[in-house]
């Protein structure tokens, strides 16, 4: 995928979250199925002292709220490309007791993760609701490798992969690429799209769309292997289905 298409797809998502962040925030307030496993994995380390936590694609900061309820004190850095979501995250996180927070607006398609966090490493690194918004296998591979790199040698990295393409209720919301191009003055080069690339409508509003990529188990394993992680495990976020697949990764 060329740079022009990457930029165009990123702009689709920036425009969506700029216009619909408040609506998105209203229905994104509960913990995800699967987060409890993350907490149990890091609880022994948290008992020895406050963890350093990096939340990449932090959205409205609800993971920080959940972690605070479960573990109490920790040092938190949240990154997101949406200025509006960073504002929402700040308003949620700053009142939390025991959380020292830093929130940054960063576009990781143009700035490296290591540079964005000042070369720091973290005890817990998470990327929830992020990888499906990253255009191109090349950029996804680079991001997973960067996530591994900023994870402390004894730390834990957890990456979620939304399995929306496996559910009828989301497949019914898919917007045809050619239809999108006919109604937008800056069309997307369809020859540059990769398998698993979709446009997904927000509810019933076919005009409000997000770019989303579906990563199946084979691609997930390829991403992890190319990052050079020492060990990894995939688990489902909800008993009996695969709404999210989580990769539990150790350096």
C-alpha positions as CSV (number, residue, x, y, z in Angstrom):
1,X,0.0,0.0,0.0
2,X,1.4,3.4,-1.0
3,X,1.8,6.4,1.3
4,X,-1.0,8.3,-0.4
5,X,-3.5,5.5,0.3
6,X,-2.3,5.2,3.9
7,X,-2.8,8.9,4.4
8,X,-6.3,8.8,2.8
9,X,-7.4,5.9,5.0
10,X,-6.1,7.6,8.1
11,X,-8.0,10.7,7.2
12,X,-11.2,8.7,7.0
13,X,-10.7,7.7,10.6
14,X,-9.6,11.2,11.8
15,X,-12.7,12.7,10.3
16,X,-14.9,10.1,11.9
17,X,-13.5,10.5,15.4
18,X,-13.4,14.2,15.1
19,X,-17.1,14.3,14.2
20,X,-18.4,11.4,16.3
21,X,-16.1,11.2,19.3
22,X,-18.9,12.2,21.8
23,X,-21.3,9.5,20.4
24,X,-18.5,6.9,20.5
25,X,-17.6,7.8,24.0
26,X,-21.2,7.4,25.3
27,X,-21.3,3.7,24.2
28,X,-17.6,2.9,25.1
29,X,-17.7,3.0,28.9
30,X,-17.6,-0.7,30.0
31,X,-14.5,-3.0,30.3
32,X,-13.8,-5.3,27.5
33,X,-14.2,-9.1,27.9
34,X,-10.6,-10.2,28.1
35,X,-9.2,-7.4,30.2
36,X,-9.5,-9.5,33.4
37,X,-6.8,-11.9,32.0
38,X,-4.4,-8.9,31.6
39,X,-4.9,-7.9,35.2
40,X,-4.3,-11.4,36.5
41,X,-1.1,-11.6,34.5
42,X,0.4,-8.4,35.9
43,X,-1.1,-8.5,39.5
44,X,2.0,-10.2,41.0
45,X,4.3,-7.4,39.6
46,X,1.8,-4.7,40.7
47,X,2.0,-6.1,44.2
48,X,5.7,-5.2,44.3
49,X,5.2,-1.6,43.3
50,X,3.3,0.7,40.9
51,X,3.5,-0.5,37.3
52,X,4.5,1.7,34.4
53,X,1.7,1.3,31.8
54,X,1.6,2.4,28.1
55,X,-1.8,2.4,26.5
56,X,-1.4,2.8,22.7
57,X,-4.6,3.9,21.0
58,X,-6.0,4.8,24.4
59,X,-9.3,6.2,23.1
60,X,-11.4,7.6,26.0
61,X,-9.1,6.1,28.7
62,X,-11.5,3.5,29.9
63,X,-8.7,0.9,30.3
64,X,-7.0,3.2,32.7
65,X,-10.2,3.5,34.7
66,X,-10.6,-0.3,34.8
67,X,-7.0,-0.9,35.8
68,X,-7.3,1.7,38.6
69,X,-10.3,-0.2,40.0
70,X,-8.4,-3.4,39.9
71,X,-4.9,-2.5,40.9
72,X,-4.9,1.0,42.4
73,X,-1.7,2.9,41.8
74,X,0.3,3.0,38.5
75,X,2.1,5.3,36.2
76,X,0.2,5.7,32.9
77,X,1.0,7.0,29.5
78,X,-1.8,7.1,26.9
79,X,-1.4,7.8,23.2
80,X,-4.0,8.4,20.6
81,X,-4.1,10.1,17.2
82,X,-7.4,11.8,17.9
83,X,-7.2,15.1,19.7
84,X,-10.8,14.8,20.8
85,X,-10.4,11.3,22.3
86,X,-7.2,12.5,24.1
87,X,-9.4,15.3,25.7
88,X,-12.0,12.7,26.7
89,X,-9.3,10.4,28.1
90,X,-7.8,13.3,30.1
91,X,-11.1,14.2,31.7
92,X,-11.6,10.6,32.7
93,X,-8.1,9.8,34.0
94,X,-7.0,13.0,35.8
95,X,-9.5,12.6,38.7
96,X,-8.4,9.0,39.3
97,X,-6.7,8.5,42.7
98,X,-3.2,7.0,42.5
99,X,-2.7,7.4,38.8
100,X,0.1,9.5,37.5
101,X,-0.8,10.2,33.9
102,X,0.6,11.6,30.7
103,X,-1.6,11.8,27.6
104,X,-0.2,12.5,24.1
105,X,-1.7,13.1,20.7
106,X,0.5,11.2,18.2
107,X,0.0,9.8,14.7
108,X,2.1,6.7,14.7
109,X,2.0,6.4,10.9
110,X,4.4,9.4,10.8
111,X,6.2,9.2,14.1
112,X,7.8,6.2,15.7
113,X,6.4,4.8,19.0
114,X,9.9,4.9,20.6
115,X,10.3,8.5,19.8
116,X,6.8,9.3,21.0
117,X,7.5,7.9,24.5
118,X,11.0,9.3,24.7
119,X,12.8,6.0,24.6
120,X,11.1,4.7,27.7
121,X,10.1,1.0,28.3
122,X,7.1,-0.1,30.3
123,X,6.0,-3.0,32.5
124,X,2.7,-3.3,30.7
125,X,2.0,-2.2,27.1
126,X,-1.5,-2.6,25.6
127,X,-3.0,-1.8,22.2
128,X,-6.8,-2.3,22.3
129,X,-9.0,-1.1,19.4
130,X,-5.9,0.1,17.5
131,X,-4.5,-2.5,15.1
132,X,-7.7,-2.6,13.0
133,X,-7.3,1.1,12.2
134,X,-3.7,0.7,11.0
135,X,-3.5,0.7,7.1
136,X,-1.1,-1.8,5.4
137,X,0.6,-4.9,6.6
138,X,3.9,-3.1,6.6
139,X,2.8,-0.5,9.1
140,X,1.0,-3.1,11.3
141,X,4.2,-5.2,11.4
142,X,6.3,-2.1,12.2
143,X,3.9,-1.1,15.0
144,X,3.8,-4.5,16.6
145,X,7.7,-4.6,16.5
146,X,7.7,-1.1,18.1
147,X,5.3,-2.3,20.8
148,X,7.6,-5.2,21.6
149,X,10.6,-2.8,21.7
150,X,9.0,-0.5,24.3
151,X,8.0,-3.4,26.5
152,X,10.4,-3.9,29.4
153,X,12.5,-7.2,29.3
154,X,10.3,-8.6,32.1
155,X,7.2,-6.9,31.0
156,X,4.0,-7.9,29.2
157,X,2.5,-6.7,25.9
158,X,-1.2,-7.4,25.0
159,X,-2.6,-6.6,21.6
160,X,-6.2,-7.0,20.7
161,X,-7.5,-7.8,17.2
162,X,-11.2,-7.1,16.6
163,X,-12.8,-9.9,14.7
164,X,-15.7,-7.8,13.3
165,X,-15.7,-9.6,9.9
166,X,-16.8,-12.8,11.5
167,X,-20.1,-11.3,12.8
168,X,-23.3,-10.8,10.7
169,X,-24.2,-7.6,12.5
170,X,-21.0,-5.9,11.4
171,X,-20.9,-7.4,7.9
172,X,-24.3,-5.7,7.4
173,X,-22.6,-2.4,8.1
174,X,-19.9,-2.8,5.5
175,X,-19.8,0.1,2.9
176,X,-18.8,-0.7,-0.6
177,X,-15.6,1.0,-1.6
178,X,-16.8,2.1,-5.0
179,X,-20.0,3.6,-3.4
180,X,-17.7,5.6,-1.0
181,X,-15.6,6.9,-3.9
182,X,-18.7,8.1,-5.8
183,X,-19.7,10.3,-2.9
184,X,-16.3,11.7,-1.9
185,X,-14.2,14.1,-3.8
186,X,-10.9,12.5,-2.8
187,X,-11.3,8.8,-3.9
188,X,-9.3,5.9,-2.5
189,X,-7.2,4.0,-4.9
190,X,-8.9,0.6,-4.8
191,X,-5.8,-1.2,-6.4
192,X,-3.8,-0.3,-3.3
193,X,-6.2,-2.0,-0.8
194,X,-5.2,-5.2,0.9
195,X,-7.2,-8.3,1.8
196,X,-9.1,-7.6,4.9
197,X,-9.6,-3.9,4.3
198,X,-13.1,-2.6,4.9
199,X,-15.2,0.5,5.4
200,X,-17.6,0.0,8.4
201,X,-20.6,2.3,9.0
202,X,-21.3,3.7,12.4
203,X,-24.7,2.1,13.3
204,X,-27.2,2.8,10.6
205,X,-25.6,6.0,9.3
206,X,-23.9,4.9,6.1
207,X,-22.3,8.4,5.8
208,X,-20.3,7.9,9.0
209,X,-17.6,5.3,8.2
210,X,-14.4,4.1,9.6
211,X,-11.6,2.3,7.9
212,X,-11.1,-1.1,9.6
213,X,-8.8,-4.0,8.8
214,X,-9.6,-7.6,9.8
215,X,-6.6,-9.6,11.0
216,X,-7.3,-13.3,11.1
217,X,-5.2,-15.8,13.2
218,X,-2.7,-16.4,10.4
219,X,-1.9,-12.7,10.0
220,X,-1.7,-12.2,13.8
221,X,0.8,-15.0,14.1
222,X,2.8,-13.5,11.2
223,X,2.8,-10.0,12.9
224,X,4.1,-11.5,16.2
225,X,6.7,-13.7,14.5
226,X,8.1,-10.8,12.5
227,X,8.4,-8.7,15.7
228,X,10.8,-11.3,17.2
229,X,8.8,-11.9,20.5
230,X,10.2,-14.6,22.8
231,X,6.8,-16.1,23.5
232,X,3.1,-15.4,22.7
233,X,-0.3,-16.8,23.3
234,X,-3.7,-16.1,21.6
235,X,-6.9,-16.1,23.7
236,X,-10.5,-15.1,23.0
237,X,-12.0,-12.1,24.8
238,X,-15.4,-13.7,25.4
239,X,-16.3,-17.3,26.4
240,X,-17.7,-19.1,23.4
241,X,-16.9,-16.6,20.7
242,X,-14.1,-14.6,19.1
243,X,-15.3,-11.0,19.3
244,X,-11.6,-10.1,20.1
245,X,-8.5,-12.1,19.8
246,X,-5.8,-11.1,22.2
247,X,-2.1,-11.7,21.7
248,X,-0.3,-12.0,25.0
249,X,3.3,-11.3,24.2
250,X,6.5,-11.5,26.2
251,X,9.9,-10.2,25.0
